[in-house]
Amino acid sequence: TNAGPESWVSSPTVGESTVTQSAINLVTFTIQPSVAMVPGDGVTITGLTGTLTADNAALPVEGANAAIFGSTAGWTTSTGVLKLTVAAGQGVPSASTSVFSVRVQNPASLN
């Protein structure tokens, strides 16, 4: 049985490449699970609202650890949710740091 994401991944560290209106923004996440992640385990990151990036079932994931998630993630614009799943043959040991990024388009008006 896989533990739910909320039970084993603490709040990610998030960084962005730009705050320029309407610009493509490379958003980088650093996560550290408290238990080992195995194929099929998921990570859901919420609160990424306000982008102009369209819904995408296979949003490209970039960075050194992108392959852990099969190099894609599910993206839902209206809710600002990014869903990643550990790919077959991949895993993350407990307390290991994983860094990955996605590109989203900033809103036309930043508040």
Beta strands, then each sheet from edge to edge (+ up, - down):
strand 1: 13-16
strand 2: 24-31
strand 3: 42-45
strand 4: 56-60
strand 5: 72-76
strand 6: 81-85
strand 7: 98-105
sheet 1: 1+ 2- 7+
sheet 2: 3+ 6- 5+ 4-
end
